[in-house]
Amino acid sequence: MLIKKCIKCNTYTLKEICPKCGGKTKSAHPPKFSLEKEKKYWKYKI
């Protein structure tokens, strides 16, 4: 189980639907870091 965050009211929950406002939730964790992807797009970051 990963913690989720409501898009509408920014409440943290473990459910797919926010119990506070009924809005959709998304993962509160950042995407995984990939060194290969970073190497590929480094020139655009400069």
C-alpha positions as a printed Julia matrix, in Angstrom:
46×3 Matrix{Float64}:
   0.0    0.0     0.0
   1.29   3.41   -0.94
  -0.01   6.67    0.39
  -2.05   8.73   -2.06
  -2.89  12.42   -2.24
  -6.2   13.95   -3.3
  -5.95  16.17   -6.36
  -8.74  18.51   -5.21
  -8.22  19.04   -1.47
  -4.59  17.81   -0.99
  -5.62  15.31    1.71
  -3.47  12.19    2.17
  -5.19   8.79    2.24
  -4.69   5.13    1.33
  -7.87   4.93   -0.76
  -8.49   5.51   -4.48
 -11.27   8.03   -3.73
 -10.79  10.84   -1.19
 -12.99  10.26    1.89
 -13.13  14.02    2.56
 -14.27  15.44   -0.8
 -14.82  12.38   -3.06
 -12.11  13.45   -5.51
  -9.62  11.23   -7.3
  -6.29  10.48   -5.66
  -2.84   9.98   -7.14
   0.4    8.62   -5.77
   2.16  11.0    -3.4
   5.56   9.49   -4.19
   7.85  10.9    -6.9
   8.61   8.77   -9.96
  11.62   6.47   -9.77
  14.96   7.94  -10.79
  16.52   6.48  -13.91
  20.09   7.36  -14.8
  19.56   6.28  -18.42
  16.7    8.76  -18.84
  18.74  11.52  -17.21
  21.62  10.93  -19.62
  19.23  11.03  -22.55
  17.74  14.43  -21.69
  20.64  16.24  -19.99
  21.15  18.65  -22.91
  17.59  19.97  -22.53
  18.15  20.78  -18.84
  21.1   23.07  -19.47
